[in-house]
Structures are given as C-alpha cells and as structure tokens.
C-alpha cells in the first residue's frame, strides 16, 4: 500500500485488512495483500494515462519509483505520439504511465 500511495502518488480512498482502494481519476484501483504472498508471474500490466508523462515520470522517480524504462514513443496516430515509461511494484507487478504528445516521433 505504501508504495502505491507514497511513491506512485495515488490517493488512498479506503483501506481495511488486506485491501486498499485508490482513487484513479473517476475509477478505483483495488489492491489486496494476502497474509502469505506467493510469487507469481503475469502478463497483466496496470497502465495509468496521465496528462504529462515527463512530469509524472520525474515526480514518481523523485519519490523512488524504480523505473525500468524511461519515457519513450510506443505508438502514434499520425498526429500524436504515445509515450510510456515502465516500472514494477515491490512484488514485481508491471505498471506504466502513458500519455499523448502532439507530433510524431522521428
């Protein structure tokens, strides 16, 4: 819970027992931390779309988020470029911040 609140910067809405709920725009991200954690693998990735990827990346990195990949172009719609930066939480789950910028990557 502290990683997502203190490092990623999500607003904690409610916590009880092994569950924590974070405000993410108009949505909620619900996480649970069982008493006994078993390492697991997954291809699931939590993606947060932000207004300014560079700003979010700098703020999160400053709070200690261990980014594996810094912001870089991942897609384009011909007029805008989608940037993404990837990190993992302390349990190894994949997450990223993404956002559109005007112009196409060269």
Order of alpha helices (4+ residues) and beta strands (2+ residues): beta-beta-beta-beta-alpha-beta-beta-beta
